[in-house]
Amino acid sequence: MRTALLTAAALLSFGGAAQAQTTVIERDRPAVVVDRPASESKSVTVHDHGDGCVTKTVRKENDMGDSKTVKKESCD
């Protein structure tokens, strides 16, 4: 009798463990706001070399006088 009860309990526990449960966790992400200074100037120069190569130069300068120039060349 005791063996039958243990067997029944084991079968019930395996049956309960076989059922899958799904948990969904939802998170609210805050909005990302990027503030750019209004006093920043930007100039873009594109130069086509005629042989399939194009050079693009971007120059940025802020109100403090700090500047950054990036030059990119691509050829087809």
C-alpha positions in Angstrom: 0.0 0.0 0.0 2.8 2.3 0.9 4.5 1.6 -2.4 1.3 2.4 -4.3 1.0 5.8 -2.5 4.7 6.7 -3.3 4.2 5.7 -6.9 1.0 7.8 -7.2 2.8 10.8 -5.6 5.7 10.4 -7.9 3.5 10.3 -11.0 1.5 13.4 -9.9 4.7 15.3 -9.3 6.1 14.4 -12.7 2.8 15.4 -14.3 2.8 18.8 -12.6 6.4 19.4 -13.6 5.7 18.6 -17.3 3.3 21.5 -17.6 5.1 24.5 -19.1 4.7 28.0 -17.6 5.4 31.2 -19.5 6.3 34.4 -17.7 6.3 37.7 -19.7 8.2 40.6 -18.2 7.4 44.0 -19.7 9.6 47.0 -19.1 8.8 50.6 -19.8 11.8 52.3 -21.2 12.1 56.1 -20.8 12.3 58.2 -23.9 15.8 59.2 -25.0 16.2 62.9 -25.6 19.4 64.2 -27.2 20.0 67.9 -26.9 22.2 69.5 -29.5 23.5 73.0 -29.0 21.8 75.6 -31.1 25.0 77.5 -31.6 26.7 74.6 -33.4 27.6 75.2 -37.1 28.0 72.4 -39.6 29.3 72.5 -43.2 29.3 69.6 -45.6 31.5 69.6 -48.8 31.1 66.8 -51.4 33.8 66.6 -54.2 33.3 64.2 -57.1 36.7 63.4 -58.7 35.2 62.0 -61.9 36.9 58.7 -61.7 34.3 57.1 -59.5 35.7 58.4 -56.3 33.8 60.9 -54.1 35.2 62.8 -51.1 32.9 64.1 -48.4 34.1 66.5 -45.8 32.0 67.5 -42.7 33.2 70.3 -40.4 31.5 71.2 -37.1 32.2 74.1 -34.9 30.6 75.0 -31.6 30.2 78.4 -29.9 33.5 78.0 -28.0 35.4 77.8 -31.2 36.2 74.1 -30.9 36.0 72.4 -34.3 36.1 68.8 -35.7 36.6 67.9 -39.3 35.9 64.4 -40.7 36.8 63.4 -44.2 35.5 60.2 -46.0 36.5 59.0 -49.4 34.6 56.2 -51.2 35.4 54.7 -54.6 33.2 52.5 -56.7 
